[in-house]
Amino acid sequence: MIRKAKSAEDFLPIFKEFSTSIYHRYEVAFRFLGPPSGTLIAEPSTVTIEEVTMVDSSPLLNYVYFETGENRFLERYVTFSGPSQAEGFAEEKLTGTMEKYHQILNVIGKRLQLNTDARVSIVGCNSGNGEEKGRIDLSRSRADAVFSYLRYVWGIDPARMEVQARNLPAVPSTNRVKEGIVENQRLEIHCAHPAILDPIKSTYIEEECDAKEIRVVPAIESETVIERWQLKLLGGDKVLTTREGKGNLPTEFVFAVDALGMRTLSALQEIGAQIEIRDNEENVFRTSSAAPTRIDFVRREQRIAQKRGSKVVEKYGLILFEFDRADLKGRNKVIVDRVAVRMGSLPSATMDIIGHMDIIGPEGYNDNINIQLSNRRAGATYEAILKTGIEPGANIGYEGVGPKHPPYDNSLPEGRALNRTVIITIEYTE
């Protein structure tokens, strides 16, 4: 016979029950299963976040994308209801390539206002597939939508805008995959005036971290089965994020710094963790990380006051390539010359040239071929910069990473188009 008890007192009635009928002597031993125990270890012990001056020169992607069969602007494009709203627009206040792109209609509208001699061609296209196949009327209505916006919101003279309609774009993406089909559902804006489609420049302060992730490692022991658990990542008393699950604990919890937000982290002094565990005996165990990760935030003004150098990063994400191409032409040559002049004025700077690709790539391409294509793009940029007179050396290098680590969102057609790029980064101390 087996009896269970939750406390020593629970044994008394059991022994009394046996005392009237037991004729043998027994030796009784009992042990209560204890709750889980242990601690949490936060890594690394210190994270340094530094304010960096960003000089961001982003490419102007001269395409506007549409939903299948539609001619209305997607919600992610920023549009104004009238001229009064457009009055305060300033492109230099925008930060980040994707934010700038989603303001494309306003950037071009403002630039046409300032450059009264510029003329544009507005070319509506369709995907040439499914319900859009042969729909020149749809292409025309897409062009008319942009024409009307520039005319009535930005006051651009209709005589300065030529409206065209065609089926597939002149340089289409592949129509063999759905992502390529969506990319062809677009409108293109062309202009010979150099100021209209020039890169969008802005200068702002951005936080840079010396760690890409924060890890919490549980060192927990349990005498019985863990039923469920919940871990909270804490910034002071504030819960930054929560993870929960059933069964055994993961060997470690990994939190990406970018996902947590460097601006959020820079406002904190430390990051800790707290865990609650319940086992199948309903025992509850709670503990916190014994040594939280310390946040060391270095402000730009602080470095200047201490007469220490302040880091500056100049980013030129300017080399946009056509689908499956690696040659430099048109605006890209002008941009390479600008970068070379800038590098020549900063003898102590370092330059990294990184080639990227979108996820669709040419049909039949594998990862190795994709990396080779992105490497050719980076190499073509590198060679073009050297031809301007910049000396090769350890302070300048190039690499193609293919579709790995994409700088922009591959789920969006504009993200895939912007990922067909080479990003040039110049770093120096101010």
Buried (B, 14 or more C-beta within 10 A) or exposed (E): EEEEEEEEEEEEEBEEEEEEEEEEEEEEEEEEEBBBEBBBBBBEEEBBBBBBBBBBBBBBBBBBBBEBEBBEBBEEBBBBEEEEEBEEBEBEEBBBBBBBBBBBBBBBBBBBBEBEEBBBBBBBBBBBBEEBEEBEEBBBBBBBBBBEBBBEBBEBEEEBBBBBBBBBBEEBBBBEBEBBBBBBBBBBBBBEBEEBBBBBBBEBEBBBBEBEBBBBBBEBEBBEEBBEBBBBBBBEEEEBEEBEEEEEBEEEBEBEBEEBEBEEBBBBEBBBBBBBBBBEBEBEBEBBBEEBBBBEBBBBEEBEEEEEEBBBBBBBBBBBBBBBBBEBEEBBEEBBBBBBEBBEEBEEBBBBBBBBBBBBBEEEBEEEBBBBBBBBBBBBBBEBBEEBEBEEEEBBBBBBBBBEEBBBEBEBBBBBBBBBBBBBBBBBEE
